[in-house]
Amino acid sequence: MRYVPDHHSELLEVVIPGEIIVNRSLLYKQRPALPNADAYIFDIDGTLLVTRDLVHWNALHQAMLEAYGIDTSIEGIQYHGKTDLSILRAALARKGVGDDAFEAMLPKALEIVCREVEAHHHLIQPAVCPGIPEILKFIASSGNAIGVASGNLETVGWHKIEAAGLRQFFAFGSFSDQCESRAGIFQNALSHVARQLGPHATACFVGDTPSDIQAAKEVGAAIVAVASGTFSIAELSACSPDLCISHCGELFS
């Protein structure tokens, strides 16, 4: 009896003289694979990294205090998958701030968030999610473009990535400074890919929330869902992503 690797499925077959070849697919799990794309675009929080500090949290609080005169926080807001703009809107709406008043002071509020994160970015303490260094190195070595599409403001997002030691992998980013909807952020990322790689270039997003999956579907792009944030495999799978894994390390295990 001898074992022969099946290089297409990464399974093994058993070859027994005088008998048929038996596929051992029940004993060997096929490794998940990234969808083919010209560019891969990652969310930040819960996908690339998780922060355990209060730098971003405190910056949002200070913005609401200075710009709107309201001493409140984002405590209790379901902020996973939301953009910074929509988080601020939700937190202030429950304090009675209407849309007109919110929009009027929004530029000042965003300026304060960026100012506060810029002043305290040395306190950011990110934990890189499993498999992220490996997948970024693999994509980079394959010659594909790598970008970010995040609900963070640009200053906030890049500081988190820099603190995690990952900045060198990313050629571009799409953030929430000028776009409150996640689908809009994703579309801006796709527009950048089209400008850089041509109108027929394809992109695959990687995210950790149902909002990421929905946004990718809205813009017609592939999406890999990773349960390295707050949502479970079951919750993400229910949204029908192209691929759903517990974390990016599964692609290399």
C-alpha positions in Angstrom: 0.0 0.0 0.0 1.3 3.5 -0.8 0.0 7.0 -0.3 -0.2 9.3 -3.3 -0.8 13.1 -2.8 -3.6 14.5 -4.9 -2.2 18.0 -5.6 -5.5 19.4 -6.7 -7.5 18.6 -3.7 -4.7 18.1 -1.1 -6.3 14.8 -0.2 -4.6 11.5 -0.2 -5.4 8.4 -2.2 -4.6 4.8 -1.2 -3.2 2.7 -4.1 -3.6 -1.1 -3.4 -2.2 -3.5 -6.0 -4.9 -5.3 -7.9 -7.7 -3.1 -6.4 -9.3 0.3 -7.2 -7.9 3.6 -5.9 -9.7 4.6 -2.7 -10.0 8.3 -2.0 -9.4 9.1 1.6 -11.5 12.4 1.6 -13.2 11.4 4.8 -9.9 11.4 6.7 -8.2 14.5 5.2 -9.9 17.9 5.3 -9.6 20.1 2.3 -7.9 23.5 3.0 -10.2 26.5 2.3 -8.9 28.8 -0.4 -9.3 32.6 -1.1 -11.5 33.5 -4.0 -9.5 34.5 -7.1 -9.1 38.3 -7.4 -6.7 41.0 -8.5 -6.9 42.9 -5.2 -7.8 41.9 -1.7 -9.3 44.5 0.6 -9.4 44.1 4.4 -11.5 45.5 7.1 -9.5 46.6 10.2 -11.3 46.0 13.6 -12.0 42.4 14.2 -10.4 41.4 10.8 -6.8 42.6 10.8 -6.6 43.4 14.5 -8.4 43.9 17.8 -7.6 46.9 20.0 -7.7 46.6 23.8 -7.1 50.3 24.6 -9.6 53.3 24.8 -7.9 55.7 22.3 -10.6 55.5 19.7 -13.4 55.3 22.3 -12.1 58.4 24.1 -11.7 60.3 20.9 -15.4 59.8 20.0 -16.4 60.8 23.5 -14.3 64.0 23.3 -15.8 64.9 19.9 -19.3 64.6 21.2 -18.4 66.7 24.2 -16.7 69.5 22.3 -18.7 69.6 19.1 -22.2 69.0 20.5 -21.8 69.9 24.1 -23.0 66.5 25.2 -21.1 64.4 27.7 -22.0 60.9 26.5 -20.2 57.8 25.2 -20.8 55.0 22.7 -21.6 52.6 25.6 -24.5 50.3 24.5 -24.3 51.2 20.8 -24.0 48.1 18.6 -21.0 49.6 16.8 -19.4 46.5 15.3 -19.8 46.8 11.6 -20.8 50.5 11.8 -18.8 53.5 10.5 -17.4 56.2 12.8 -20.0 58.6 11.4 -22.9 56.2 12.0 -21.6 55.5 15.6 -21.6 59.2 16.4 -25.0 59.6 14.8 -26.5 56.8 16.9 -24.9 57.9 20.2 -26.1 61.5 19.8 -29.6 60.6 18.5 -30.4 58.8 21.7 -29.5 62.1 23.4 -32.0 64.0 21.2 -29.6 65.4 18.6 -31.5 65.5 15.3 -30.0 64.9 11.8 -29.8 68.6 11.0 -27.9 69.5 14.2 -25.7 66.4 13.8 -24.7 67.3 10.2 -24.1 70.9 11.1 -21.4 70.1 13.6 -20.1 66.9 12.0 -17.0 68.4 10.4 -15.8 69.8 13.7 -16.6 66.4 15.4 -14.5 64.5 12.9 -11.6 66.9 13.2 -11.7 66.4 17.0 -11.7 62.6 16.7 -8.6 62.8 14.4 -6.9 65.3 16.6 -7.4 63.1 19.7 -6.2 59.9 18.0 -3.2 61.7 16.5 -2.3 63.0 20.0 -2.6 59.6 21.7 -1.8 57.0 19.0 1.2 55.9 21.0 -1.2 54.3 23.4 -2.9 52.1 20.8 -2.5 48.5 21.8 -3.5 46.2 18.9 -3.5 42.4 18.9 -3.1 41.1 15.3 -5.7 38.5 14.5 -4.6 34.9 13.8 -3.2 34.3 10.3 -3.0 37.9 9.3 0.8 38.2 8.8 0.8 35.0 6.8 -2.1 35.9 4.5 -0.7 39.4 3.9 2.8 38.0 3.1 1.2 35.4 0.8 -0.9 37.9 -1.2 2.0 40.3 -1.4 4.3 37.6 -2.8 1.7 36.7 -5.4 1.8 40.2 -6.7 -1.8 41.1 -5.9 -2.8 44.6 -4.6 -3.8 44.9 -1.0 -6.0 47.6 0.5 -8.1 48.6 3.4 -11.9 49.4 3.5 -12.8 50.5 7.0 -15.5 52.3 8.9 -12.7 54.1 10.7 -11.7 57.6 9.8 -8.5 57.6 7.8 -6.3 58.9 10.5 -7.7 56.4 13.0 -7.4 53.5 10.7 -3.8 54.0 9.6 -2.7 54.6 13.1 -4.1 51.3 14.2 -2.5 49.5 11.3 0.8 51.2 11.9 0.7 50.3 15.6 0.2 46.6 14.6 3.2 46.7 12.3 1.2 46.0 9.2 1.4 49.3 7.3 3.9 48.1 4.7 1.4 45.7 3.2 -1.2 48.2 2.2 -1.1 50.3 -1.0 -4.4 52.1 -0.5 -7.3 52.6 1.8 -11.0 53.6 1.8 -12.4 55.1 5.0 -15.5 56.8 6.4 -14.3 60.5 6.4 -16.6 61.3 3.4 -18.9 58.3 3.4 -21.2 57.1 6.1 -22.3 53.8 4.5 -20.1 50.8 4.4 -21.3 50.0 0.9 -20.1 53.4 -0.2 -16.7 52.8 1.4 -16.5 49.5 -0.4 -17.5 51.1 -3.7 -14.8 53.8 -3.3 -12.2 51.0 -2.8 -13.4 49.3 -6.0 -13.1 52.5 -7.9 -9.5 52.8 -6.7 -8.8 49.3 -7.9 -10.4 50.1 -11.3 -8.2 53.2 -11.7 -5.1 51.4 -10.8 -5.6 48.0 -12.3 -8.1 48.6 -15.1 -11.9 48.5 -15.4 -12.1 44.7 -15.5 -10.0 44.2 -12.3 -11.7 42.1 -9.6 -11.5 42.5 -5.9 -12.3 40.3 -2.8 -13.1 41.9 0.5 -12.3 40.3 3.9 -14.4 41.3 6.9 -15.8 40.1 10.2 -19.4 41.4 10.3 -22.7 40.8 8.5 -22.4 44.5 7.4 -19.2 43.6 5.5 -20.9 40.8 3.8 -23.9 42.9 2.9 -21.8 45.7 1.6 -19.7 43.4 -0.6 -22.9 42.0 -2.1 -24.3 45.5 -2.8 -21.2 46.4 -4.8 -21.0 43.0 -6.5 -17.7 41.8 -5.0 -16.6 38.6 -3.4 -16.4 38.5 0.4 -14.5 36.3 2.8 -16.0 36.4 6.3 -13.8 35.7 9.3 -15.1 35.0 12.8 -12.1 36.7 14.4 -14.3 39.6 15.7 -17.5 39.4 17.7 -19.7 37.4 15.3 -19.7 33.6 15.2 -19.2 31.3 12.2 -22.9 30.5 12.3 -24.0 34.2 12.3 -21.7 35.0 9.4 -22.5 31.9 7.4 -26.2 32.8 7.6 -25.4 35.8 5.5 -24.0 33.6 2.7 -20.4 35.0 2.1 -18.3 33.4 -0.6 -16.1 31.8 2.1 -16.5 31.7 5.9 -13.7 30.8 8.2 -12.9 31.1 11.9 -9.8 33.2 11.2 -7.3 33.7 8.4 -5.0 31.1 9.9 -7.3 28.4 8.5 -6.0 29.1 5.1 -2.5 27.9 6.1 -3.2 25.2 8.6 
